[in-house]
Amino acid sequence: MPKPTPISQLKFFIPSNVVFEDVQDAVIENFEASIRALESEGAMITRGVSSEFKEIETLAAHHGALVGPEALEVHWDLVHSKHATQMDQRVLERIISAENMSARDLIVVQRERARLIQENSQILGDQIVLFPTIPITAPELKPLEQDTNLYVRTNKLMLRNTALGNFLDWCGVALPNGIDQNQMPTSILMSMPSGRENDLLAAALTVEKLLQ
């Protein structure tokens, strides 16, 4: 286990776009409280726009997401068998829909992903990216079961922030940083490019103590 990194040596970057859209009040309040705690101890924090985030959204809108064809390949036999009826039908539909993704779309997304990973790693350097792990706290289950459209919107929102890091091949550590009015927990996500796991864990040990 790495040793905690002194807070004065930590540099953080907070992207101002995409990850804060439709964020609940409690999530943003707890996030900003966490940032104030870090700043008060001497952490270096920069805010700005992440051009990669917008490119990822555009790629997904025009060509689709990688998770679909990857899930389809892994579960191909299952989703085309009689046992598919035992699956959550919403999940099944998402996997099957990947059959509509063309070979060109898949290649474009894979090529652009490789480019964005390399460019983003160079831009970030030693900076640690910070934003809310999930934009909202845990929602009530019954409304989601009764309304498919609500389920789709909520599911997409809950996956959005972490999906960005997955696309950019980041490593990440999520730390609890408070609760909302219903006693539901919120979380802050720390991320760095792939290969910086030890550096990230060392930083997380320091940040965790400050947020306790």
N, C-alpha and C positions, 0 to 999 in steps of 0.2 A: 504494500500500500504506500503510495507517495506521501511525502510530508506536505502539510498545508502551505500554500504559497502566501507570503505576506501580502496583505491587502493593498499596500502601496505599490506593489509590482503588477497588479491586475489592471488590465485595460478592457473595458466593455463597450460594445456597440449595440444600440437599441434601434432597430429598423422602425421607421415611422409609418410605413405603408403596409397594407394587407393584414398583418397580424393583429392590428387593433380595431379592425372593422367589426361592428356588431358585438363588441365586448361588453359584458355585463358590468354595471357600476362597481360591484364588490370586487370583481377581478382586477379592474384597472386601479381602484383605490389601494388594494393590497400590493399590487405591482409597484405603484409609485411610492408607497411606504417602504418597500424593500429597496428601491433605488435610493431613497433619501438615507436609509441606513448605510448603504454602501458608500455613498458620497461623504457622509459624516466621518467615516473611518479612513478616508483618503483614496478611495478607488477612483480611477480615471474613467469617465463615462462620456461617450459621444453618441449623439443621435443623428440619424440621417435616413435617406431613402435607399432601399435595396432595389436596384434595377433588376437583379436576378429574380426577385419575387414576382414582379410583373411579367417577366418573360416566361416564368413557369406557368402562370395563370393563362397566358396567351397560348402557349404550347398545348396545354390541356384543352382549352376551348376549341382550338383548330384541329388538333390531331388525336386527342384522347390522353388517358393516363396509363402509365406503365403497369400499375397494379392490376388492371383488368386482364391483359394477356398473360401476365405472370401467374395470376390466380387460376386462370383458365387452363394453363399448361399443367400446373400442379394437380388440379382437381378434375382434369379432363374425364377420366374414367368414371368418377363419381357423378358428375353433373349430367353425364349421358347414360346413366344407369337407372334402374328402377328405384334405387335408394335415394335419388334426387328428391323424391317427394317427402322425405324425412327431414330435408334441410329447411332452414328458414327461407321462405320463398323470396323475401326481399334480397337476401344475400345471393340466392341462386340467380335471380334476375340480373343482379350486378355482374356476376361472373359470366353468365351467358352472353350478356350484351357486348362483351369483348370480341365476340366473333365478328362483329361489324367493323372492327378496327382493321384497316388495310395494312398490307406489308409496308407500303411507303410511309404511312403514319408512324408505324412502330420504329422504322429506321430513322426517321426524322427526329422523333423524341429521344431515341437512344444517342444519336449523334449530338444533338443540342445539349443533352444532359451532360455528356462528357466535357463539352466545351464550358458549360456553366460551372461545373465542379472545379475545373482548373482555374478559371478566371476568379471565382469567388474565393478560393483558397489563397490566391495571390493578393487579393484585395484585403481580406481579413488579417492576414499575417498572424500576430499573436493576440488579436482581439477575441474576446468571448462574446458571442451574440446572446442578448437577453430579450425575452418577451414572454407573455403568459403562455403556459403550456397548452391550456385549453381556454377558449374565449368565454365559456360559460361554465357554471357549476352543474353538477349532475341534475338533469331534468327529471320531471315526474314520468314514470313509465307508461301509465295508462293512456294519456293523450297520444303518445307515440304509437301505441298499439292500435288506436282507433283511427288515426289519420295518417295515411301513407305519405301524403305530400309533406306534412309536418315532420314525419320521420326522416324523409330524404333530406330536407333542409337542415334539420338538426344534426343529422349524421355527418353531413358535409361540413358543417361549421365546426363540429367537435374534432374532426380529423384534420382540418385545414392547416393549423400551425405546425403540428408535428410532421405533416406530409411534406412541407417545404424543406425541412431539415433532412428528411429521408431522400428526397430528390437530389439534394446537394451532397449527399453522402456524409452528413455530419454525424459526429458522436454527440450525445447529449446526456445531461443529468437534470432531472426534474426534482425540485425541492418544494415542500409545503411552505406556504407563506401567509396563511391566514384562513379565515372562514367567512361565509356570507351570513345574511340575516337568518338563514335557515340552518345554520351550523354546518353547511356543506363546505368542504375544503377547497381552497384555491392553490395554485402552484405556479412557480416561476421556472422557466426552462433555460438552462445554460447550454450553449452549443459551440463546438469548434469543428474545423475540418477533420476528415478522417485521418487517423494516424496520431492525433493529438490527445488520445484518451488519457494518458498519464497526466498531462498538463491540465486537462479539464478536471480530473478527479482531485488533483491537488488544489485547484481553485475552489472546487465545490466544498471541500472540507472547511475552507476558510469562510465561504459564504454561508454555509449551513449554520455555523456557530453564531454568525451575526443575525441570522433570521430567527433564531430560537427564542 
